[in-house]
Amino acid sequence: MERSDLERFLEMLPNEPAELIREDNHFKQLGLDIGDYQDPDAVIDLLMEHPKLMQRPVVVRGDRAVIARPSELVEELL
C-alpha cells in the first residue's frame, strides 16, 4: 500500500484517524499508545511502518469509505 492510498482512505472515512489502527497484541507488543495517533500523518507513518496494524477491510465506493467492522457498515455505502 502506498502513502497516497492511506491519505485517500483517511480523507474518505467518517472516522477519526486513530480508528484506522488495530489495537491488537502486535500494537501492545510494540509499546504504542493510541493517544499518539490522533493526527492523520502520525497514523499514516505508523501504518507505513507496520501495515498489519491497519483495520481491515476498508470498503470504498465513490468518494466514501468505511471500515467494515462490523460488516453491516458496508450497507451504508450500498
N, CA, C and O atoms as a Tripos MOL2 file, in Angstrom:
@<TRIPOS>MOLECULE
protein
  312   311    78     0     0
PROTEIN
NO_CHARGES

@<TRIPOS>ATOM
      1 N           0.8380   -1.1680    0.0000 N.3       1 MET1
      2 CA          0.0000    0.0000    0.0000 C.3       1 MET1
      3 C           0.8910    1.2420    0.0000 C.2       1 MET1
      4 O           1.9440    1.2840    0.6380 O.2       1 MET1
      5 N           0.4430    2.2150   -0.7160 N.am      2 GLU2
      6 CA          1.2100    3.4530   -0.8260 C.3       2 GLU2
      7 C           0.6710    4.5120    0.1350 C.2       2 GLU2
      8 O          -0.4790    4.4590    0.5690 O.2       2 GLU2
      9 N           1.5250    5.4570    0.4470 N.am      3 ARG3
     10 CA          1.1420    6.5460    1.3450 C.3       3 ARG3
     11 C          -0.0880    7.2880    0.8190 C.2       3 ARG3
     12 O          -0.9730    7.6600    1.5890 O.2       3 ARG3
     13 N          -0.1330    7.4980   -0.4840 N.am      4 SER4
     14 CA         -1.2670    8.2130   -1.0770 C.3       4 SER4
     15 C          -2.5810    7.4500   -0.8780 C.2       4 SER4
     16 O          -3.6360    8.0690   -0.7450 O.2       4 SER4
     17 N          -2.5270    6.1090   -0.8570 N.am      5 ASP5
     18 CA         -3.7320    5.3120   -0.5980 C.3       5 ASP5
     19 C          -4.2430    5.5760    0.8160 C.2       5 ASP5
     20 O          -5.4410    5.7690    1.0250 O.2       5 ASP5
     21 N          -3.3360    5.5820    1.7760 N.am      6 LEU6
     22 CA         -3.7280    5.8360    3.1600 C.3       6 LEU6
     23 C          -4.2680    7.2520    3.3380 C.2       6 LEU6
     24 O          -5.2420    7.4610    4.0610 O.2       6 LEU6
     25 N          -3.6470    8.2110    2.6880 N.am      7 GLU7
     26 CA         -4.1290    9.5890    2.7520 C.3       7 GLU7
     27 C          -5.5540    9.6660    2.2130 C.2       7 GLU7
     28 O          -6.4090   10.3410    2.7880 O.2       7 GLU7
     29 N          -5.7990    8.9750    1.1150 N.am      8 ARG8
     30 CA         -7.1290    8.9740    0.5000 C.3       8 ARG8
     31 C          -8.1540    8.3110    1.4220 C.2       8 ARG8
     32 O          -9.2590    8.8260    1.5950 O.2       8 ARG8
     33 N          -7.7870    7.1590    2.0180 N.am      9 PHE9
     34 CA         -8.6990    6.4810    2.9510 C.3       9 PHE9
     35 C          -9.0830    7.4070    4.0970 C.2       9 PHE9
     36 O         -10.2590    7.5250    4.4420 O.2       9 PHE9
     37 N          -8.0920    8.0610    4.6820 N.am     10 LEU10
     38 CA         -8.3670    8.9220    5.8280 C.3      10 LEU10
     39 C          -9.2570   10.1020    5.4530 C.2      10 LEU10
     40 O         -10.0510   10.5650    6.2720 O.2      10 LEU10
     41 N          -9.1320   10.5870    4.2270 N.am     11 GLU11
     42 CA         -9.9830   11.6880    3.7780 C.3      11 GLU11
     43 C         -11.4240   11.2220    3.5760 C.2      11 GLU11
     44 O         -12.3600   11.9870    3.8080 O.2      11 GLU11
     45 N         -11.6080    9.9820    3.1480 N.am     12 MET12
     46 CA        -12.9380    9.4690    2.8260 C.3      12 MET12
     47 C         -13.6640    8.8660    4.0170 C.2      12 MET12
     48 O         -14.8940    8.8220    4.0280 O.2      12 MET12
     49 N         -12.9340    8.4060    5.0120 N.am     13 LEU13
     50 CA        -13.5520    7.7630    6.1690 C.3      13 LEU13
     51 C         -14.2000    8.7910    7.0890 C.2      13 LEU13
     52 O         -13.6400    9.8640    7.3080 O.2      13 LEU13
     53 N         -15.3750    8.4730    7.6280 N.am     14 PRO14
     54 CA        -16.0050    9.3890    8.5710 C.3      14 PRO14
     55 C         -15.3860    9.2940    9.9660 C.2      14 PRO14
     56 O         -15.6920   10.1110   10.8350 O.2      14 PRO14
     57 N         -14.5270    8.3140   10.1830 N.am     15 ASN15
     58 CA        -13.9230    8.0390   11.4780 C.3      15 ASN15
     59 C         -12.7760    8.9900   11.7870 C.2      15 ASN15
     60 O         -12.2340    9.6560   10.9050 O.2      15 ASN15
     61 N         -12.4240    9.0310   13.0710 N.am     16 GLU16
     62 CA        -11.2060    9.7220   13.4880 C.3      16 GLU16
     63 C         -10.0130    8.9340   12.9390 C.2      16 GLU16
     64 O         -10.1090    7.7150   12.7980 O.2      16 GLU16
     65 N          -8.8960    9.5900   12.6260 N.am     17 PRO17
     66 CA         -7.7470    8.8910   12.0530 C.3      17 PRO17
     67 C          -7.3050    7.6570   12.8460 C.2      17 PRO17
     68 O          -6.9870    6.6280   12.2480 O.2      17 PRO17
     69 N          -7.2790    7.7420   14.1690 N.am     18 ALA18
     70 CA         -6.7920    6.6350   15.0010 C.3      18 ALA18
     71 C          -7.6340    5.3700   14.8500 C.2      18 ALA18
     72 O          -7.1600    4.2740   15.1470 O.2      18 ALA18
     73 N          -8.8770    5.5110   14.3930 N.am     19 GLU19
     74 CA         -9.7380    4.3350   14.2390 C.3      19 GLU19
     75 C          -9.2910    3.4210   13.1110 C.2      19 GLU19
     76 O          -9.7800    2.2960   13.0010 O.2      19 GLU19
     77 N          -8.3740    3.8810   12.2740 N.am     20 LEU20
     78 CA         -7.8280    3.0360   11.2110 C.3      20 LEU20
     79 C          -6.7500    2.0910   11.7550 C.2      20 LEU20
     80 O          -6.2620    1.2200   11.0350 O.2      20 LEU20
     81 N          -6.3870    2.2680   13.0170 N.am     21 ILE21
     82 CA         -5.3410    1.4510   13.6480 C.3      21 ILE21
     83 C          -5.9710    0.3410   14.4770 C.2      21 ILE21
     84 O          -6.8940    0.5750   15.2560 O.2      21 ILE21
     85 N          -5.4590   -0.8630   14.2970 N.am     22 ARG22
     86 CA         -5.8760   -2.0030   15.1160 C.3      22 ARG22
     87 C          -5.0790   -1.9870   16.4140 C.2      22 ARG22
     88 O          -3.8480   -2.0050   16.3910 O.2      22 ARG22
     89 N          -5.7630   -1.9550   17.5220 N.am     23 GLU23
     90 CA         -5.0940   -2.0010   18.8270 C.3      23 GLU23
     91 C          -5.0580   -3.4560   19.2970 C.2      23 GLU23
     92 O          -5.6830   -3.8170   20.2940 O.2      23 GLU23
     93 N          -4.3210   -4.2730   18.5670 N.am     24 ASP24
     94 CA         -4.2490   -5.6980   18.8640 C.3      24 ASP24
     95 C          -2.9870   -6.0200   19.6660 C.2      24 ASP24
     96 O          -2.3120   -5.1170   20.1590 O.2      24 ASP24
     97 N          -2.6770   -7.2940   19.7910 N.am     25 ASN25
     98 CA         -1.4880   -7.7110   20.5460 C.3      25 ASN25
     99 C          -0.2090   -7.1420   19.9550 C.2      25 ASN25
    100 O           0.6980   -6.7550   20.6930 O.2      25 ASN25
    101 N          -0.1270   -7.0880   18.6250 N.am     26 HIS26
    102 CA          1.0740   -6.5370   17.9830 C.3      26 HIS26
    103 C           1.2590   -5.0700   18.3830 C.2      26 HIS26
    104 O           2.3740   -4.6360   18.6730 O.2      26 HIS26
    105 N           0.1680   -4.3180   18.3970 N.am     27 PHE27
    106 CA          0.1990   -2.9200   18.8110 C.3      27 PHE27
    107 C           0.7370   -2.8140   20.2400 C.2      27 PHE27
    108 O           1.5940   -1.9810   20.5360 O.2      27 PHE27
    109 N           0.2140   -3.6760   21.1190 N.am     28 LYS28
    110 CA          0.6440   -3.6610   22.5180 C.3      28 LYS28
    111 C           2.0950   -4.0900   22.6690 C.2      28 LYS28
    112 O           2.8300   -3.5190   23.4740 O.2      28 LYS28
    113 N           2.5200   -5.1040   21.8930 N.am     29 GLN29
    114 CA          3.9080   -5.5700   21.9580 C.3      29 GLN29
    115 C           4.8860   -4.4810   21.5340 C.2      29 GLN29
    116 O           6.0130   -4.4220   22.0250 O.2      29 GLN29
    117 N           4.4530   -3.6320   20.6300 N.am     30 LEU30
    118 CA          5.3050   -2.5240   20.1950 C.3      30 LEU30
    119 C           5.3610   -1.4050   21.2350 C.2      30 LEU30
    120 O           6.1490   -0.4690   21.1050 O.2      30 LEU30
    121 N           4.5190   -1.5080   22.2690 N.am     31 GLY31
    122 CA          4.5070   -0.5000   23.3290 C.3      31 GLY31
    123 C           3.9330    0.8300   22.8790 C.2      31 GLY31
    124 O           4.3270    1.8820   23.3810 O.2      31 GLY31
    125 N           3.0010    0.7880   21.9340 N.am     32 LEU32
    126 CA          2.4360    2.0110   21.3870 C.3      32 LEU32
    127 C           1.2650    2.5120   22.2210 C.2      32 LEU32
    128 O           0.6310    1.7510   22.9520 O.2      32 LEU32
    129 N           0.9930    3.7960   22.0980 N.am     33 ASP33
    130 CA         -0.1200    4.4490   22.7950 C.3      33 ASP33
    131 C          -1.0040    5.0950   21.7380 C.2      33 ASP33
    132 O          -0.5430    5.9420   20.9720 O.2      33 ASP33
    133 N          -2.2790    4.6960   21.6930 N.am     34 ILE34
    134 CA         -3.1900    5.2150   20.6700 C.3      34 ILE34
    135 C          -3.3060    6.7340   20.7430 C.2      34 ILE34
    136 O          -3.6280    7.3720   19.7400 O.2      34 ILE34
    137 N          -3.0570    7.3150   21.8860 N.am     35 GLY35
    138 CA         -3.0890    8.7640   22.0270 C.3      35 GLY35
    139 C          -2.0640    9.4800   21.1570 C.2      35 GLY35
    140 O          -2.2100   10.6670   20.8630 O.2      35 GLY35
    141 N          -1.0350    8.7610   20.7510 N.am     36 ASP36
    142 CA         -0.0010    9.3410   19.8900 C.3      36 ASP36
    143 C          -0.4180    9.3630   18.4200 C.2      36 ASP36
    144 O           0.3220    9.8680   17.5760 O.2      36 ASP36
    145 N          -1.5950    8.8210   18.1080 N.am     37 TYR37
    146 CA         -2.0030    8.6610   16.7120 C.3      37 TYR37
    147 C          -3.3540    9.3110   16.4320 C.2      37 TYR37
    148 O          -4.2450    8.6900   15.8520 O.2      37 TYR37
    149 N          -3.4950   10.5510   16.8430 N.am     38 GLN38
    150 CA         -4.7190   11.3070   16.5780 C.3      38 GLN38
    151 C          -4.5920   12.1340   15.3070 C.2      38 GLN38
    152 O          -5.5910   12.5790   14.7430 O.2      38 GLN38
    153 N          -3.3810   12.3320   14.8690 N.am     39 ASP39
    154 CA         -3.0760   13.1320   13.6850 C.3      39 ASP39
    155 C          -2.9660   12.2130   12.4540 C.2      39 ASP39
    156 O          -2.3200   11.1680   12.5320 O.2      39 ASP39
    157 N          -3.5800   12.5800   11.3300 N.am     40 PRO40
    158 CA         -3.5030   11.7190   10.1470 C.3      40 PRO40
    159 C          -2.0780   11.3520    9.7360 C.2      40 PRO40
    160 O          -1.8260   10.2080    9.3580 O.2      40 PRO40
    161 N          -1.1540   12.2890    9.8010 N.am     41 ASP41
    162 CA          0.2260   11.9880    9.3990 C.3      41 ASP41
    163 C           0.8650   10.9460   10.3090 C.2      41 ASP41
    164 O           1.6090   10.0860    9.8360 O.2      41 ASP41
    165 N           0.5820   11.0120   11.6110 N.am     42 ALA42
    166 CA          1.1200   10.0250   12.5470 C.3      42 ALA42
    167 C           0.5430    8.6430   12.2590 C.2      42 ALA42
    168 O           1.2550    7.6420   12.3280 O.2      42 ALA42
    169 N          -0.7520    8.5900   11.9360 N.am     43 VAL43
    170 CA         -1.3940    7.3170   11.6000 C.3      43 VAL43
    171 C          -0.7610    6.7420   10.3360 C.2      43 VAL43
    172 O          -0.4340    5.5560   10.2880 O.2      43 VAL43
    173 N          -0.5910    7.5650    9.3320 N.am     44 ILE44
    174 CA         -0.0020    7.1060    8.0760 C.3      44 ILE44
    175 C           1.4230    6.6260    8.2900 C.2      44 ILE44
    176 O           1.8020    5.5740    7.7750 O.2      44 ILE44
    177 N           2.2210    7.3780    9.0400 N.am     45 ASP45
    178 CA          3.5970    6.9530    9.3200 C.3      45 ASP45
    179 C           3.6170    5.5850    9.9890 C.2      45 ASP45
    180 O           4.4100    4.7220    9.6140 O.2      45 ASP45
    181 N           2.7460    5.3830   10.9810 N.am     46 LEU46
    182 CA          2.6890    4.1060   11.6830 C.3      46 LEU46
    183 C           2.2960    2.9760   10.7380 C.2      46 LEU46
    184 O           2.9240    1.9170   10.7470 O.2      46 LEU46
    185 N           1.2640    3.1890    9.9220 N.am     47 LEU47
    186 CA          0.7940    2.1280    9.0420 C.3      47 LEU47
    187 C           1.7560    1.8440    7.8990 C.2      47 LEU47
    188 O           1.7730    0.7320    7.3700 O.2      47 LEU47
    189 N           2.5410    2.8140    7.5150 N.am     48 MET48
    190 CA          3.5730    2.5570    6.5060 C.3      48 MET48
    191 C           4.6570    1.6450    7.0850 C.2      48 MET48
    192 O           5.1880    0.7800    6.3880 O.2      48 MET48
    193 N           4.9760    1.8430    8.3560 N.am     49 GLU49
    194 CA          5.9970    1.0310    9.0080 C.3      49 GLU49
    195 C           5.4490   -0.3210    9.4690 C.2      49 GLU49
    196 O           6.1720   -1.3180    9.4540 O.2      49 GLU49
    197 N           4.1820   -0.3620    9.8770 N.am     50 HIS50
    198 CA          3.5590   -1.5850   10.4200 C.3      50 HIS50
    199 C           2.1920   -1.7950    9.7530 C.2      50 HIS50
    200 O           1.1640   -1.5730   10.3930 O.2      50 HIS50
    201 N           2.1610   -2.2150    8.4910 N.am     51 PRO51
    202 CA          0.8830   -2.3470    7.7740 C.3      51 PRO51
    203 C          -0.0890   -3.3330    8.4130 C.2      51 PRO51
    204 O          -1.2930   -3.2300    8.1780 O.2      51 PRO51
    205 N           0.3860   -4.2740    9.2030 N.am     52 LYS52
    206 CA         -0.5020   -5.2310    9.8570 C.3      52 LYS52
    207 C          -1.4230   -4.5540   10.8770 C.2      52 LYS52
    208 O          -2.4210   -5.1420   11.2940 O.2      52 LYS52
    209 N          -1.0990   -3.3440   11.2730 N.am     53 LEU53
    210 CA         -1.9030   -2.6370   12.2650 C.3      53 LEU53
    211 C          -3.1070   -1.9070   11.6640 C.2      53 LEU53
    212 O          -3.8660   -1.2650   12.3900 O.2      53 LEU53
    213 N          -3.2840   -2.0020   10.3580 N.am     54 MET54
    214 CA         -4.4170   -1.3140    9.7350 C.3      54 MET54
    215 C          -5.6910   -2.1300    9.8990 C.2      54 MET54
    216 O          -5.7160   -3.3350    9.6490 O.2      54 MET54
    217 N          -6.7550   -1.4410   10.3270 N.am     55 GLN55
    218 CA         -8.0740   -2.0760   10.3960 C.3      55 GLN55
    219 C          -8.4540   -2.5360    8.9960 C.2      55 GLN55
    220 O          -8.2410   -1.8220    8.0160 O.2      55 GLN55
    221 N          -9.0100   -3.7130    8.9170 N.am     56 ARG56
    222 CA         -9.4460   -4.2530    7.6260 C.3      56 ARG56
    223 C         -10.7710   -4.9380    7.8040 C.2      56 ARG56
    224 O         -11.0870   -5.4000    8.9000 O.2      56 ARG56
    225 N         -11.5320   -5.0130    6.7800 N.am     57 PRO57
    226 CA        -11.3480   -4.3720    5.4700 C.3      57 PRO57
    227 C         -11.8430   -2.9280    5.4730 C.2      57 PRO57
    228 O         -12.7020   -2.5380    6.2640 O.2      57 PRO57
    229 N         -11.2720   -2.1580    4.5630 N.am     58 VAL58
    230 CA        -11.7760   -0.8190    4.2750 C.3      58 VAL58
    231 C         -12.4670   -0.9460    2.9190 C.2      58 VAL58
    232 O         -11.8600   -1.3790    1.9390 O.2      58 VAL58
    233 N         -13.7270   -0.5680    2.8770 N.am     59 VAL59
    234 CA        -14.5030   -0.6690    1.6510 C.3      59 VAL59
    235 C         -14.7110    0.7400    1.1090 C.2      59 VAL59
    236 O         -15.1240    1.6460    1.8330 O.2      59 VAL59
    237 N         -14.4160    0.9080   -0.1820 N.am     60 VAL60
    238 CA        -14.5050    2.2100   -0.8380 C.3      60 VAL60
    239 C         -15.5660    2.1330   -1.9290 C.2      60 VAL60
    240 O         -15.6190    1.1820   -2.7100 O.2      60 VAL60
    241 N         -16.3960    3.1500   -1.9580 N.am     61 ARG61
    242 CA        -17.3600    3.2940   -3.0540 C.3      61 ARG61
    243 C         -17.4570    4.7720   -3.3810 C.2      61 ARG61
    244 O         -17.8910    5.5790   -2.5590 O.2      61 ARG61
    245 N         -17.0540    5.1080   -4.5720 N.am     62 GLY62
    246 CA        -17.0650    6.5160   -4.9770 C.3      62 GLY62
    247 C         -16.1050    7.3150   -4.1190 C.2      62 GLY62
    248 O         -14.9190    6.9980   -4.0340 O.2      62 GLY62
    249 N         -16.6300    8.3580   -3.4830 N.am     63 ASP63
    250 CA        -15.7850    9.2100   -2.6430 C.3      63 ASP63
    251 C         -16.0050    8.9510   -1.1610 C.2      63 ASP63
    252 O         -15.6460    9.7740   -0.3180 O.2      63 ASP63
    253 N         -16.6070    7.7820   -0.8420 N.am     64 ARG64
    254 CA        -16.8550    7.4080    0.5500 C.3      64 ARG64
    255 C         -16.1930    6.0830    0.8590 C.2      64 ARG64
    256 O         -15.9670    5.2580   -0.0270 O.2      64 ARG64
    257 N         -15.8870    5.8920    2.1370 N.am     65 ALA65
    258 CA        -15.2760    4.6410    2.5830 C.3      65 ALA65
    259 C         -15.7360    4.3470    4.0020 C.2      65 ALA65
    260 O         -16.1050    5.2500    4.7530 O.2      65 ALA65
    261 N         -15.7080    3.0610    4.3550 N.am     66 VAL66
    262 CA        -15.9930    2.6520    5.7260 C.3      66 VAL66
    263 C         -15.0210    1.5580    6.1240 C.2      66 VAL66
    264 O         -14.5500    0.7850    5.2900 O.2      66 VAL66
    265 N         -14.7330    1.5100    7.4090 N.am     67 ILE67
    266 CA        -14.0330    0.3720    7.9800 C.3      67 ILE67
    267 C         -15.1410   -0.6450    8.2360 C.2      67 ILE67
    268 O         -16.0250   -0.4050    9.0590 O.2      67 ILE67
    269 N         -15.1010   -1.7600    7.5490 N.am     68 ALA68
    270 CA        -16.2080   -2.7150    7.5560 C.3      68 ALA68
    271 C         -16.1750   -3.6520    8.7590 C.2      68 ALA68
    272 O         -16.2350   -4.8730    8.6120 O.2      68 ALA68
    273 N         -16.0810   -3.0750    9.9290 N.am     69 ARG69
    274 CA        -16.1600   -3.8130   11.1900 C.3      69 ARG69
    275 C         -17.1330   -3.0820   12.0670 C.2      69 ARG69
    276 O         -16.7870   -2.0130   12.5710 O.2      69 ARG69
    277 N         -18.2910   -3.5680   12.2790 N.am     70 PRO70
    278 CA        -18.8830   -4.8080   11.7920 C.3      70 PRO70
    279 C         -19.2650   -4.6940   10.3120 C.2      70 PRO70
    280 O         -19.3480   -3.5970    9.7590 O.2      70 PRO70
    281 N         -19.4880   -5.8250    9.7030 N.am     71 SER71
    282 CA        -19.7460   -5.8740    8.2590 C.3      71 SER71
    283 C         -21.0010   -5.1000    7.8540 C.2      71 SER71
    284 O         -21.1280   -4.7040    6.6960 O.2      71 SER71
    285 N         -21.9210   -4.8820    8.7800 N.am     72 GLU72
    286 CA        -23.1370   -4.1340    8.4630 C.3      72 GLU72
    287 C         -22.8510   -2.7040    8.0220 C.2      72 GLU72
    288 O         -23.6780   -2.0830    7.3560 O.2      72 GLU72
    289 N         -21.7020   -2.1880    8.3830 N.am     73 LEU73
    290 CA        -21.3410   -0.8190    7.9820 C.3      73 LEU73
    291 C         -21.2310   -0.6750    6.4710 C.2      73 LEU73
    292 O         -21.3970    0.4220    5.9360 O.2      73 LEU73
    293 N         -20.9510   -1.7800    5.7780 N.am     74 VAL74
    294 CA        -20.8450   -1.7360    4.3180 C.3      74 VAL74
    295 C         -22.2000   -1.3770    3.7200 C.2      74 VAL74
    296 O         -22.2630   -0.7390    2.6690 O.2      74 VAL74
    297 N         -23.2620   -1.7730    4.3660 N.am     75 GLU75
    298 CA        -24.6050   -1.4660    3.8530 C.3      75 GLU75
    299 C         -24.8250    0.0360    3.7060 C.2      75 GLU75
    300 O         -25.6110    0.4670    2.8620 O.2      75 GLU75
    301 N         -24.1430    0.8290    4.5160 N.am     76 GLU76
    302 CA        -24.2660    2.2910    4.4170 C.3      76 GLU76
    303 C         -23.7890    2.8090    3.0610 C.2      76 GLU76
    304 O         -24.2590    3.8400    2.5810 O.2      76 GLU76
    305 N         -22.8520    2.0820    2.4500 N.am     77 LEU77
    306 CA        -22.3150    2.5240    1.1700 C.3      77 LEU77
    307 C         -23.1590    2.0680   -0.0150 C.2      77 LEU77
    308 O         -23.0460    2.6130   -1.1130 O.2      77 LEU77
    309 N         -23.9920    1.0780    0.2090 N.am     78 LEU78
    310 CA        -24.7420    0.4930   -0.9040 C.3      78 LEU78
    311 C         -26.0250    1.1980   -1.2130 C.2      78 LEU78
    312 O         -26.7440    0.7990   -2.1290 O.2      78 LEU78
@<TRIPOS>BOND
     1     1     2 1
     2     2     3 1
     3     3     4 2
     4     3     5 am
     5     5     6 1
     6     6     7 1
     7     7     8 2
     8     7     9 am
     9     9    10 1
    10    10    11 1
    11    11    12 2
    12    11    13 am
    13    13    14 1
    14    14    15 1
    15    15    16 2
    16    15    17 am
    17    17    18 1
    18    18    19 1
    19    19    20 2
    20    19    21 am
    21    21    22 1
    22    22    23 1
    23    23    24 2
    24    23    25 am
    25    25    26 1
    26    26    27 1
    27    27    28 2
    28    27    29 am
    29    29    30 1
    30    30    31 1
    31    31    32 2
    32    31    33 am
    33    33    34 1
    34    34    35 1
    35    35    36 2
    36    35    37 am
    37    37    38 1
    38    38    39 1
    39    39    40 2
    40    39    41 am
    41    41    42 1
    42    42    43 1
    43    43    44 2
    44    43    45 am
    45    45    46 1
    46    46    47 1
    47    47    48 2
    48    47    49 am
    49    49    50 1
    50    50    51 1
    51    51    52 2
    52    51    53 am
    53    53    54 1
    54    54    55 1
    55    55    56 2
    56    55    57 am
    57    57    58 1
    58    58    59 1
    59    59    60 2
    60    59    61 am
    61    61    62 1
    62    62    63 1
    63    63    64 2
    64    63    65 am
    65    65    66 1
    66    66    67 1
    67    67    68 2
    68    67    69 am
    69    69    70 1
    70    70    71 1
    71    71    72 2
    72    71    73 am
    73    73    74 1
    74    74    75 1
    75    75    76 2
    76    75    77 am
    77    77    78 1
    78    78    79 1
    79    79    80 2
    80    79    81 am
    81    81    82 1
    82    82    83 1
    83    83    84 2
    84    83    85 am
    85    85    86 1
    86    86    87 1
    87    87    88 2
    88    87    89 am
    89    89    90 1
    90    90    91 1
    91    91    92 2
    92    91    93 am
    93    93    94 1
    94    94    95 1
    95    95    96 2
    96    95    97 am
    97    97    98 1
    98    98    99 1
    99    99   100 2
   100    99   101 am
   101   101   102 1
   102   102   103 1
   103   103   104 2
   104   103   105 am
   105   105   106 1
   106   106   107 1
   107   107   108 2
   108   107   109 am
   109   109   110 1
   110   110   111 1
   111   111   112 2
   112   111   113 am
   113   113   114 1
   114   114   115 1
   115   115   116 2
   116   115   117 am
   117   117   118 1
   118   118   119 1
   119   119   120 2
   120   119   121 am
   121   121   122 1
   122   122   123 1
   123   123   124 2
   124   123   125 am
   125   125   126 1
   126   126   127 1
   127   127   128 2
   128   127   129 am
   129   129   130 1
   130   130   131 1
   131   131   132 2
   132   131   133 am
   133   133   134 1
   134   134   135 1
   135   135   136 2
   136   135   137 am
   137   137   138 1
   138   138   139 1
   139   139   140 2
   140   139   141 am
   141   141   142 1
   142   142   143 1
   143   143   144 2
   144   143   145 am
   145   145   146 1
   146   146   147 1
   147   147   148 2
   148   147   149 am
   149   149   150 1
   150   150   151 1
   151   151   152 2
   152   151   153 am
   153   153   154 1
   154   154   155 1
   155   155   156 2
   156   155   157 am
   157   157   158 1
   158   158   159 1
   159   159   160 2
   160   159   161 am
   161   161   162 1
   162   162   163 1
   163   163   164 2
   164   163   165 am
   165   165   166 1
   166   166   167 1
   167   167   168 2
   168   167   169 am
   169   169   170 1
   170   170   171 1
   171   171   172 2
   172   171   173 am
   173   173   174 1
   174   174   175 1
   175   175   176 2
   176   175   177 am
   177   177   178 1
   178   178   179 1
   179   179   180 2
   180   179   181 am
   181   181   182 1
   182   182   183 1
   183   183   184 2
   184   183   185 am
   185   185   186 1
   186   186   187 1
   187   187   188 2
   188   187   189 am
   189   189   190 1
   190   190   191 1
   191   191   192 2
   192   191   193 am
   193   193   194 1
   194   194   195 1
   195   195   196 2
   196   195   197 am
   197   197   198 1
   198   198   199 1
   199   199   200 2
   200   199   201 am
   201   201   202 1
   202   202   203 1
   203   203   204 2
   204   203   205 am
   205   205   206 1
   206   206   207 1
   207   207   208 2
   208   207   209 am
   209   209   210 1
   210   210   211 1
   211   211   212 2
   212   211   213 am
   213   213   214 1
   214   214   215 1
   215   215   216 2
   216   215   217 am
   217   217   218 1
   218   218   219 1
   219   219   220 2
   220   219   221 am
   221   221   222 1
   222   222   223 1
   223   223   224 2
   224   223   225 am
   225   225   226 1
   226   226   227 1
   227   227   228 2
   228   227   229 am
   229   229   230 1
   230   230   231 1
   231   231   232 2
   232   231   233 am
   233   233   234 1
   234   234   235 1
   235   235   236 2
   236   235   237 am
   237   237   238 1
   238   238   239 1
   239   239   240 2
   240   239   241 am
   241   241   242 1
   242   242   243 1
   243   243   244 2
   244   243   245 am
   245   245   246 1
   246   246   247 1
   247   247   248 2
   248   247   249 am
   249   249   250 1
   250   250   251 1
   251   251   252 2
   252   251   253 am
   253   253   254 1
   254   254   255 1
   255   255   256 2
   256   255   257 am
   257   257   258 1
   258   258   259 1
   259   259   260 2
   260   259   261 am
   261   261   262 1
   262   262   263 1
   263   263   264 2
   264   263   265 am
   265   265   266 1
   266   266   267 1
   267   267   268 2
   268   267   269 am
   269   269   270 1
   270   270   271 1
   271   271   272 2
   272   271   273 am
   273   273   274 1
   274   274   275 1
   275   275   276 2
   276   275   277 am
   277   277   278 1
   278   278   279 1
   279   279   280 2
   280   279   281 am
   281   281   282 1
   282   282   283 1
   283   283   284 2
   284   283   285 am
   285   285   286 1
   286   286   287 1
   287   287   288 2
   288   287   289 am
   289   289   290 1
   290   290   291 1
   291   291   292 2
   292   291   293 am
   293   293   294 1
   294   294   295 1
   295   295   296 2
   296   295   297 am
   297   297   298 1
   298   298   299 1
   299   299   300 2
   300   299   301 am
   301   301   302 1
   302   302   303 1
   303   303   304 2
   304   303   305 am
   305   305   306 1
   306   306   307 1
   307   307   308 2
   308   307   309 am
   309   309   310 1
   310   310   311 1
   311   311   312 2
@<TRIPOS>SUBSTRUCTURE
     1 MET1         2 RESIDUE 1 A MET
     2 GLU2         6 RESIDUE 1 A GLU
     3 ARG3        10 RESIDUE 1 A ARG
     4 SER4        14 RESIDUE 1 A SER
     5 ASP5        18 RESIDUE 1 A ASP
     6 LEU6        22 RESIDUE 1 A LEU
     7 GLU7        26 RESIDUE 1 A GLU
     8 ARG8        30 RESIDUE 1 A ARG
     9 PHE9        34 RESIDUE 1 A PHE
    10 LEU10       38 RESIDUE 1 A LEU
    11 GLU11       42 RESIDUE 1 A GLU
    12 MET12       46 RESIDUE 1 A MET
    13 LEU13       50 RESIDUE 1 A LEU
    14 PRO14       54 RESIDUE 1 A PRO
    15 ASN15       58 RESIDUE 1 A ASN
    16 GLU16       62 RESIDUE 1 A GLU
    17 PRO17       66 RESIDUE 1 A PRO
    18 ALA18       70 RESIDUE 1 A ALA
    19 GLU19       74 RESIDUE 1 A GLU
    20 LEU20       78 RESIDUE 1 A LEU
    21 ILE21       82 RESIDUE 1 A ILE
    22 ARG22       86 RESIDUE 1 A ARG
    23 GLU23       90 RESIDUE 1 A GLU
    24 ASP24       94 RESIDUE 1 A ASP
    25 ASN25       98 RESIDUE 1 A ASN
    26 HIS26      102 RESIDUE 1 A HIS
    27 PHE27      106 RESIDUE 1 A PHE
    28 LYS28      110 RESIDUE 1 A LYS
    29 GLN29      114 RESIDUE 1 A GLN
    30 LEU30      118 RESIDUE 1 A LEU
    31 GLY31      122 RESIDUE 1 A GLY
    32 LEU32      126 RESIDUE 1 A LEU
    33 ASP33      130 RESIDUE 1 A ASP
    34 ILE34      134 RESIDUE 1 A ILE
    35 GLY35      138 RESIDUE 1 A GLY
    36 ASP36      142 RESIDUE 1 A ASP
    37 TYR37      146 RESIDUE 1 A TYR
    38 GLN38      150 RESIDUE 1 A GLN
    39 ASP39      154 RESIDUE 1 A ASP
    40 PRO40      158 RESIDUE 1 A PRO
    41 ASP41      162 RESIDUE 1 A ASP
    42 ALA42      166 RESIDUE 1 A ALA
    43 VAL43      170 RESIDUE 1 A VAL
    44 ILE44      174 RESIDUE 1 A ILE
    45 ASP45      178 RESIDUE 1 A ASP
    46 LEU46      182 RESIDUE 1 A LEU
    47 LEU47      186 RESIDUE 1 A LEU
    48 MET48      190 RESIDUE 1 A MET
    49 GLU49      194 RESIDUE 1 A GLU
    50 HIS50      198 RESIDUE 1 A HIS
    51 PRO51      202 RESIDUE 1 A PRO
    52 LYS52      206 RESIDUE 1 A LYS
    53 LEU53      210 RESIDUE 1 A LEU
    54 MET54      214 RESIDUE 1 A MET
    55 GLN55      218 RESIDUE 1 A GLN
    56 ARG56      222 RESIDUE 1 A ARG
    57 PRO57      226 RESIDUE 1 A PRO
    58 VAL58      230 RESIDUE 1 A VAL
    59 VAL59      234 RESIDUE 1 A VAL
    60 VAL60      238 RESIDUE 1 A VAL
    61 ARG61      242 RESIDUE 1 A ARG
    62 GLY62      246 RESIDUE 1 A GLY
    63 ASP63      250 RESIDUE 1 A ASP
    64 ARG64      254 RESIDUE 1 A ARG
    65 ALA65      258 RESIDUE 1 A ALA
    66 VAL66      262 RESIDUE 1 A VAL
    67 ILE67      266 RESIDUE 1 A ILE
    68 ALA68      270 RESIDUE 1 A ALA
    69 ARG69      274 RESIDUE 1 A ARG
    70 PRO70      278 RESIDUE 1 A PRO
    71 SER71      282 RESIDUE 1 A SER
    72 GLU72      286 RESIDUE 1 A GLU
    73 LEU73      290 RESIDUE 1 A LEU
    74 VAL74      294 RESIDUE 1 A VAL
    75 GLU75      298 RESIDUE 1 A GLU
    76 GLU76      302 RESIDUE 1 A GLU
    77 LEU77      306 RESIDUE 1 A LEU
    78 LEU78      310 RESIDUE 1 A LEU
